[in-house]
Amino acid sequence: ARKFLTRWRTLKDWLPIAGLLAEVFADSGYDAATRFEFLADRKLANLWKLTDLARDFDRTGFGLAAFVARLGDLVARQPREEQAATTPEESDVVRLMSVHQAKGLEFP
């Protein structure tokens, strides 16, 4: 753990936040270990969503400390947010939606 923490602390000054997350997942095997847990697809999709959030935040030019503060703010406020998608939008699957979610959508 010490080796990885030292490496990640060094990388945080050189990589964008999304790149740092990718390194953390690769080094720790966290994303791979998630595959064997209950609701694995949902958890993995949430990791991808976190990476996408980091990628969007990287474009703002603010650093890791601001990103961590932003995540802390999101956790404190707990805004209503859609679940991360576990399958691609164009997948050939049946979707169960509430009337509210389906409003205005047309399906073939």
DSSP file with accessible surface (Angstrom, degrees, kcal/mol):
  #  RESIDUE AA STRUCTURE BP1 BP2  ACC     N-H-->O    O-->H-N    N-H-->O    O-->H-N    TCO  KAPPA ALPHA  PHI   PSI    X-CA   Y-CA   Z-CA
    1    1 A A     >        0   0  104      0, 0.0     4,-2.8     0, 0.0     5,-0.2   0.000 360.0 360.0 360.0 -39.8    0.0    0.0    0.0
    2    2 A R  H  >  +     0   0  208      1,-0.2     4,-2.5     2,-0.2     5,-0.2   0.915 360.0  51.7 -62.6 -42.1    2.9    2.4    0.8
    3    3 A K  H  > S+     0   0  153      1,-0.2     4,-2.2     2,-0.2    -1,-0.2   0.928 113.0  44.8 -59.8 -45.9    4.5    1.8   -2.6
    4    4 A F  H  > S+     0   0   61      2,-0.2     4,-3.1     1,-0.2     5,-0.2   0.917 112.1  50.9 -67.3 -42.8    1.2    2.6   -4.3
    5    5 A L  H  X S+     0   0   80     -4,-2.8     4,-2.5     1,-0.2    -2,-0.2   0.918 111.0  48.9 -61.6 -41.3    0.4    5.7   -2.2
    6    6 A T  H  X S+     0   0   76     -4,-2.5     4,-1.7    -5,-0.2    -1,-0.2   0.931 113.5  47.2 -62.8 -44.3    3.9    7.1   -2.9
    7    7 A R  H  X S+     0   0   94     -4,-2.2     4,-2.7    -5,-0.2    -2,-0.2   0.933 112.7  48.6 -62.5 -46.3    3.5    6.5   -6.6
    8    8 A W  H  X S+     0   0   46     -4,-3.1     4,-2.1     1,-0.2    -1,-0.2   0.880 107.9  54.6 -65.5 -37.1    0.0    8.0   -6.7
    9    9 A R  H  < S+     0   0  160     -4,-2.5     4,-0.4    -5,-0.2    -1,-0.2   0.878 111.8  45.3 -63.1 -36.1    1.1   11.1   -4.8
   10   10 A T  H >< S+     0   0   81     -4,-1.7     3,-1.1    -5,-0.2     4,-0.3   0.929 112.8  50.0 -70.1 -44.6    3.8   11.6   -7.4
   11   11 A L  H >X S+     0   0   34     -4,-2.7     4,-2.5     1,-0.2     3,-2.0   0.801  94.4  73.1 -66.0 -28.8    1.5   11.0  -10.3
   12   12 A K  T 3< S+     0   0   89     -4,-2.1    -1,-0.2     1,-0.3    52,-0.2   0.794  96.9  50.5 -60.7 -24.5   -1.2   13.4   -9.0
   13   13 A D  T <4 S+     0   0  110     -3,-1.1    -1,-0.3    -4,-0.4    -2,-0.2   0.571 119.9  34.7 -87.1  -8.6    1.1   16.3  -10.0
   14   14 A W  T <4 S+     0   0  204     -3,-2.0    -2,-0.2    -4,-0.3    -1,-0.1   0.616 108.1  62.1-119.2 -21.7    1.6   15.0  -13.5
   15   15 A L  S  < S-     0   0   59     -4,-2.5    -1,-0.0     1,-0.1     2,-0.0  -0.802  81.5-109.0-109.6 151.7   -1.6   13.3  -14.6
   16   16 A P     >  -     0   0   74      0, 0.0     4,-2.4     0, 0.0     5,-0.2  -0.332  43.0-103.3 -65.4 162.7   -5.1   14.6  -15.1
   17   17 A I  H  > S+     0   0   11      1,-0.2     4,-2.6    37,-0.2     5,-0.2   0.905 122.5  51.8 -58.8 -43.5   -7.6   13.4  -12.5
   18   18 A A  H  > S+     0   0   10     36,-0.3     4,-2.1     1,-0.2    -1,-0.2   0.899 110.6  49.4 -62.3 -37.6   -9.2   10.9  -14.8
   19   19 A G  H  > S+     0   0   22      2,-0.2     4,-2.1     1,-0.2    -1,-0.2   0.888 109.2  51.9 -67.3 -38.8   -5.7    9.5  -15.6
   20   20 A L  H  X S+     0   0   18     -4,-2.4     4,-2.6     2,-0.2    -2,-0.2   0.927 108.7  50.7 -63.4 -43.9   -4.8    9.3  -11.9
   21   21 A L  H  X S+     0   0   30     -4,-2.6     4,-2.8     1,-0.2     5,-0.2   0.912 108.1  52.9 -59.5 -42.4   -8.1    7.3  -11.3
   22   22 A A  H  X S+     0   0   52     -4,-2.1     4,-2.4     1,-0.2    -1,-0.2   0.906 110.3  47.9 -59.8 -41.7   -7.2    4.9  -14.1
   23   23 A E  H  X S+     0   0   62     -4,-2.1     4,-3.0     2,-0.2     5,-0.3   0.907 111.1  50.4 -65.2 -42.4   -3.8    4.3  -12.5
   24   24 A V  H  X S+     0   0   35     -4,-2.6     4,-2.5     2,-0.2     6,-0.4   0.935 112.7  46.2 -61.8 -45.2   -5.3    3.8   -9.1
   25   25 A F  H  X S+     0   0   23     -4,-2.8     4,-1.8     1,-0.2     5,-0.4   0.916 115.6  46.7 -63.9 -41.5   -7.8    1.3  -10.5
   26   26 A A  H  < S+     0   0   70     -4,-2.4    -2,-0.2    -5,-0.2    -1,-0.2   0.931 116.8  42.3 -67.1 -46.2   -5.1   -0.5  -12.5
   27   27 A D  H  < S+     0   0   43     -4,-3.0    -2,-0.2     1,-0.2    -1,-0.2   0.896 122.3  37.9 -67.8 -42.8   -2.6   -0.7   -9.6
   28   28 A S  H  < S-     0   0   58     -4,-2.5    -1,-0.2    -5,-0.3    -2,-0.2   0.714  94.3-136.0 -83.5 -22.8   -5.1   -1.6   -6.9
   29   29 A G     X  +     0   0   25     -4,-1.8     4,-2.8    -5,-0.3     5,-0.2   0.653  57.8 140.6  73.7  15.5   -7.2   -4.0   -9.0
   30   30 A Y  H  >  +     0   0  121     -6,-0.4     4,-1.9    -5,-0.4    -5,-0.1   0.913  68.4  47.7 -59.7 -46.1  -10.2   -2.3   -7.4
   31   31 A D  H  > S+     0   0   56     -6,-0.3     4,-0.7     1,-0.2    -1,-0.2   0.900 113.8  48.1 -64.6 -37.4  -12.3   -2.3  -10.7
   32   32 A A  H >4 S+     0   0   56     -7,-0.3     3,-0.9     1,-0.2     4,-0.2   0.919 110.7  50.6 -68.0 -41.7  -11.4   -6.0  -11.3
   33   33 A A  H >< S+     0   0   51     -4,-2.8     3,-1.7     1,-0.2    -1,-0.2   0.836  99.9  65.8 -65.7 -29.8  -12.3   -7.0   -7.8
   34   34 A T  H >< S+     0   0    2     -4,-1.9     3,-1.9     1,-0.3    -1,-0.2   0.814  85.8  72.6 -61.1 -29.0  -15.6   -5.2   -8.1
   35   35 A R  T << S+     0   0  118     -3,-0.9    -1,-0.3    -4,-0.7    -2,-0.2   0.689  96.3  50.2 -61.3 -19.0  -16.6   -7.8  -10.8
   36   36 A F  T <  S+     0   0  185     -3,-1.7    -1,-0.3    -4,-0.2     2,-0.2   0.277  95.2  92.9-104.6   9.7  -17.0  -10.4   -8.1
   37   37 A E  S X  S-     0   0   81     -3,-1.9     3,-1.1     1,-0.1     4,-0.1  -0.571  89.6 -81.3-100.0 166.6  -19.3   -8.4   -5.8
   38   38 A F  T 3  S+     0   0  165      1,-0.3    -1,-0.1    -2,-0.2     5,-0.1  -0.410 119.4  13.1 -62.1 136.6  -23.0   -8.2   -5.4
   39   39 A L  T 3> S+     0   0  101     -2,-0.1     4,-2.4     3,-0.1    -1,-0.3   0.872  82.2 165.3  59.4  40.4  -24.4   -5.7   -8.0
   40   40 A A  H <>  +     0   0   15     -3,-1.1     4,-2.7     1,-0.2     5,-0.3   0.890  68.0  52.0 -55.9 -45.3  -21.0   -5.8   -9.8
   41   41 A D  H  > S+     0   0   90      1,-0.2     4,-2.3     2,-0.2    -1,-0.2   0.904 111.1  47.9 -61.3 -40.9  -22.3   -4.2  -13.1
   42   42 A R  H  > S+     0   0   74     -3,-0.2     4,-2.1     2,-0.2    -1,-0.2   0.929 112.9  48.0 -65.6 -43.6  -23.8   -1.3  -11.2
   43   43 A K  H  X S+     0   0   75     -4,-2.4     4,-1.7     2,-0.2    -2,-0.2   0.913 112.8  48.0 -64.9 -42.1  -20.7   -0.7   -9.1
   44   44 A L  H  X S+     0   0   16     -4,-2.7     4,-2.2    -5,-0.2    -1,-0.2   0.915 109.8  52.8 -65.9 -39.9  -18.4   -0.9  -12.2
   45   45 A A  H  X S+     0   0    3     -4,-2.3     4,-2.3    -5,-0.3    -1,-0.2   0.886 107.1  53.2 -62.4 -35.7  -20.7    1.5  -14.0
   46   46 A N  H  X S+     0   0   69     -4,-2.1     4,-2.4     2,-0.2    -1,-0.2   0.864 105.9  53.0 -68.3 -33.9  -20.5    3.9  -11.1
   47   47 A L  H  X S+     0   0   20     -4,-1.7     4,-2.3     2,-0.2    -2,-0.2   0.917 110.2  47.9 -64.7 -40.5  -16.7    3.7  -11.4
   48   48 A W  H  X S+     0   0  139     -4,-2.2     4,-2.6     2,-0.2    -2,-0.2   0.895 110.4  52.1 -64.9 -38.4  -16.9    4.7  -15.0
   49   49 A K  H  X S+     0   0   61     -4,-2.3     4,-2.5     2,-0.2    -2,-0.2   0.907 108.7  50.1 -65.2 -39.9  -19.3    7.5  -14.1
   50   50 A L  H  X S+     0   0   49     -4,-2.4     4,-2.6     2,-0.2    -2,-0.2   0.920 110.7  50.0 -62.6 -42.1  -16.8    8.8  -11.6
   51   51 A T  H  X S+     0   0   17     -4,-2.3     4,-2.6     2,-0.2    -2,-0.2   0.909 110.5  49.5 -63.9 -40.9  -14.1    8.6  -14.2
   52   52 A D  H  X S+     0   0   81     -4,-2.6     4,-2.5     2,-0.2    -2,-0.2   0.905 110.2  51.0 -63.6 -40.6  -16.3   10.6  -16.6
   53   53 A L  H  X S+     0   0   60     -4,-2.5     4,-2.4     1,-0.2    -2,-0.2   0.920 111.2  48.3 -61.8 -42.2  -17.0   13.1  -13.9
   54   54 A A  H  X S+     0   0    0     -4,-2.6     4,-2.6     2,-0.2   -36,-0.3   0.909 109.7  52.2 -64.1 -41.4  -13.2   13.5  -13.4
   55   55 A R  H  X S+     0   0  105     -4,-2.6     4,-1.0     2,-0.2    -2,-0.2   0.923 111.1  47.0 -62.1 -42.9  -12.7   13.8  -17.1
   56   56 A D  H  < S+     0   0   86     -4,-2.5     3,-0.5     1,-0.2     4,-0.4   0.907 112.4  50.3 -64.0 -39.9  -15.3   16.6  -17.3
   57   57 A F  H >X>S+     0   0   30     -4,-2.4     3,-1.7     1,-0.2     5,-0.6   0.865 100.7  63.3 -68.1 -34.6  -13.7   18.3  -14.3
   58   58 A D  H ><5S+     0   0   42     -4,-2.6     3,-1.1     1,-0.3    -1,-0.2   0.849  95.9  60.6 -57.2 -33.0  -10.2   18.1  -15.9
   59   59 A R  T 3<5S+     0   0  177     -4,-1.0    -1,-0.3    -3,-0.5    -2,-0.2   0.684  93.3  65.2 -69.6 -17.9  -11.5   20.4  -18.6
   60   60 A T  T <45S-     0   0   74     -3,-1.7    -1,-0.2    -4,-0.4    -2,-0.2   0.705 104.1-127.1 -77.3 -21.5  -12.2   23.1  -16.0
   61   61 A G  T <<5 +     0   0   68     -3,-1.1     2,-0.1    -4,-0.5    -3,-0.1   0.386  66.2 128.4  90.3  -4.8   -8.5   23.5  -15.2
   62   62 A F      < -     0   0  134     -5,-0.6    -1,-0.3     1,-0.1    -2,-0.1  -0.494  53.4-120.5 -81.9 159.8   -9.0   23.1  -11.5
   63   63 A G     >  -     0   0   44     -2,-0.1     4,-1.8    -3,-0.1     3,-0.2  -0.106  31.0 -81.4 -95.0-169.9   -6.9   20.5   -9.6
   64   64 A L  H  > S+     0   0   55      1,-0.2     4,-2.8     2,-0.2     5,-0.2   0.870 122.9  56.8 -61.9 -40.9   -7.3   17.4   -7.6
   65   65 A A  H  > S+     0   0   83      1,-0.2     4,-2.3     2,-0.2    -1,-0.2   0.913 108.5  47.5 -61.0 -41.0   -8.1   19.3   -4.3
   66   66 A A  H  > S+     0   0   35      2,-0.2     4,-2.4     1,-0.2    -1,-0.2   0.879 111.2  51.9 -67.2 -36.5  -11.0   21.1   -6.0
   67   67 A F  H  X S+     0   0    5     -4,-1.8     4,-2.6     2,-0.2    -2,-0.2   0.934 110.0  48.0 -65.2 -44.6  -12.3   17.8   -7.4
   68   68 A V  H  X S+     0   0   87     -4,-2.8     4,-2.6     1,-0.2    -2,-0.2   0.912 112.0  50.2 -63.1 -40.6  -12.2   16.1   -4.0
   69   69 A A  H  X S+     0   0   64     -4,-2.3     4,-2.3    -5,-0.2    -1,-0.2   0.910 109.7  51.3 -63.2 -40.3  -14.0   19.2   -2.5
   70   70 A R  H  X S+     0   0   97     -4,-2.4     4,-2.4     2,-0.2    -2,-0.2   0.918 110.1  48.7 -63.3 -43.4  -16.6   18.9   -5.3
   71   71 A L  H  X S+     0   0   50     -4,-2.6     4,-2.5     2,-0.2    -2,-0.2   0.917 110.3  51.9 -62.7 -41.4  -17.1   15.2   -4.5
   72   72 A G  H  X S+     0   0   42     -4,-2.6     4,-2.4     1,-0.2    -2,-0.2   0.903 109.6  49.8 -60.6 -40.3  -17.5   16.0   -0.8
   73   73 A D  H  X S+     0   0   71     -4,-2.3     4,-2.6     2,-0.2     5,-0.3   0.915 110.2  50.2 -64.2 -43.1  -20.1   18.7   -1.7
   74   74 A L  H  X S+     0   0   28     -4,-2.4     4,-2.3     1,-0.2    -2,-0.2   0.905 111.5  48.3 -62.8 -39.9  -22.0   16.1   -3.8
   75   75 A V  H  < S+     0   0  102     -4,-2.5    -2,-0.2     2,-0.2    -1,-0.2   0.922 112.7  48.4 -66.2 -41.9  -22.0   13.6   -1.0
   76   76 A A  H  < S+     0   0   84     -4,-2.4    -2,-0.2     1,-0.2    -1,-0.2   0.908 120.4  36.0 -66.3 -40.3  -23.2   16.2    1.5
   77   77 A R  H  < S-     0   0  132     -4,-2.6    -1,-0.2    -5,-0.2    -2,-0.2   0.755  87.7-157.9 -83.6 -27.5  -26.0   17.5   -0.7
   78   78 A Q     <  -     0   0  157     -4,-2.3    -3,-0.1    -5,-0.3    -4,-0.1   0.933  15.7-157.4  44.3  65.1  -26.9   14.1   -2.2
   79   79 A P        -     0   0   52      0, 0.0     2,-0.4     0, 0.0    -1,-0.1  -0.318  26.9 -95.9 -67.8 153.0  -28.6   15.5   -5.3
   80   80 A R        +     0   0  208     -2,-0.0     2,-0.4     0, 0.0    -2,-0.0  -0.563  58.0 172.2 -69.1 120.5  -31.1   13.3   -7.2
   81   81 A E        -     0   0  103     -2,-0.4     3,-0.1    -3,-0.1     2,-0.0  -0.987  34.7-105.4-137.1 145.7  -29.1   11.7   -9.9
   82   82 A E        -     0   0  118     -2,-0.4     2,-0.1     1,-0.1     3,-0.1  -0.322  44.2-101.6 -63.7 149.4  -29.8    9.0  -12.5
   83   83 A Q        -     0   0  120      1,-0.1     2,-0.1    -2,-0.0    -1,-0.1  -0.394  44.6 -97.3 -66.7 148.2  -28.2    5.6  -11.9
   84   84 A A        -     0   0    7    -42,-0.1     2,-0.2     1,-0.1   -38,-0.2  -0.450  44.9-106.4 -65.5 139.8  -25.1    4.9  -14.0
   85   85 A A        -     0   0   70    -40,-0.2    -1,-0.1     1,-0.1   -36,-0.1  -0.492  27.5-168.4 -71.3 133.8  -25.9    2.9  -17.1
   86   86 A T  S    S+     0   0   55     -2,-0.2    -1,-0.1     1,-0.1    -2,-0.0   0.560  75.0  39.4 -98.5 -11.7  -24.8   -0.7  -17.0
   87   87 A T  S    S-     0   0   70      4,-0.0    -1,-0.1   -42,-0.0     6,-0.0  -0.967  98.2 -92.2-132.2 151.6  -25.4   -1.4  -20.7
   88   88 A P    >   -     0   0   76      0, 0.0     3,-1.9     0, 0.0    -2,-0.1  -0.262  36.6-115.5 -60.8 150.0  -24.8    0.8  -23.7
   89   89 A E  T 3  S+     0   0  134      1,-0.3    -2,-0.0    -4,-0.1     0, 0.0   0.835 114.6  52.3 -55.1 -35.8  -27.7    2.9  -24.8
   90   90 A E  T 3  S+     0   0  159      2,-0.1    -1,-0.3     0, 0.0     0, 0.0   0.338  80.6 132.8 -88.5  10.2  -28.0    1.1  -28.1
   91   91 A S    <   -     0   0   34     -3,-1.9     2,-1.6     1,-0.1    -4,-0.0  -0.262  66.0-118.9 -62.3 147.1  -28.2   -2.4  -26.5
   92   92 A D  S    S+     0   0  167      2,-0.0     2,-0.3     0, 0.0    -1,-0.1  -0.628  70.5 121.1 -87.9  78.0  -30.9   -4.7  -27.8
   93   93 A V        -     0   0   78     -2,-1.6     2,-0.4    -6,-0.0    -6,-0.0  -0.908  67.3-102.9-136.4 164.2  -32.7   -5.1  -24.4
   94   94 A V        -     0   0  134     -2,-0.3     2,-0.5     2,-0.0    -2,-0.0  -0.751  35.8-152.5 -87.5 135.2  -36.1   -4.5  -22.9
   95   95 A R        -     0   0   94     -2,-0.4     2,-0.6     2,-0.0     0, 0.0  -0.933   6.4-154.7-112.8 131.9  -36.3   -1.4  -20.8
   96   96 A L        +     0   0  165     -2,-0.5     2,-0.3     0, 0.0    -2,-0.0  -0.926  27.4 169.8-101.6 121.7  -38.7   -0.9  -17.9
   97   97 A M        -     0   0   69     -2,-0.6     2,-0.1     5,-0.0    -2,-0.0  -0.940  34.9-115.4-130.9 153.6  -39.4    2.8  -17.3
   98   98 A S     >  -     0   0   58     -2,-0.3     4,-2.0     1,-0.1     5,-0.2  -0.393  39.0-106.9 -74.9 164.3  -41.7    4.8  -15.3
   99   99 A V  H  > S+     0   0  132      1,-0.2     4,-1.1     2,-0.2    -1,-0.1   0.912 122.7  54.6 -59.4 -38.1  -44.2    6.9  -17.2
  100  100 A H  H  4 S+     0   0  158      1,-0.2     3,-0.5     2,-0.2    -1,-0.2   0.922 108.5  46.8 -63.2 -44.2  -42.2   10.0  -16.2
  101  101 A Q  H  4 S+     0   0   86      1,-0.2    -1,-0.2     3,-0.0    -2,-0.2   0.858 115.2  46.3 -65.6 -35.6  -38.9    8.5  -17.6
  102  102 A A  H >< S+     0   0   33     -4,-2.0     3,-2.4     2,-0.1    -1,-0.2   0.587  80.8 125.9 -86.0  -9.0  -40.6    7.5  -20.8
  103  103 A K  T 3< S+     0   0  172     -4,-1.1     3,-0.1    -3,-0.5    -3,-0.0  -0.242  83.3   6.2 -56.6 125.3  -42.4   10.8  -21.4
  104  104 A G  T 3  S+     0   0   78      1,-0.3     2,-0.3     0, 0.0    -1,-0.3   0.399 101.4 121.7  84.6  -3.9  -41.5   12.2  -24.8
  105  105 A L    <   -     0   0   91     -3,-2.4     2,-0.4     2,-0.0    -1,-0.3  -0.691  45.6-158.3 -93.2 143.9  -39.5    9.2  -25.9
  106  106 A E        -     0   0  187     -2,-0.3    -3,-0.0    -3,-0.1     0, 0.0  -0.983   6.4-166.0-120.9 134.0  -40.4    7.2  -29.0
  107  107 A F              0   0  117     -2,-0.4    -2,-0.0     1,-0.0     0, 0.0  -0.919 360.0 360.0-118.3 143.6  -39.3    3.6  -29.5
  108  108 A P              0   0  177      0, 0.0    -1,-0.0     0, 0.0     0, 0.0  -0.302 360.0 360.0 -65.8 360.0  -39.4    1.6  -32.7
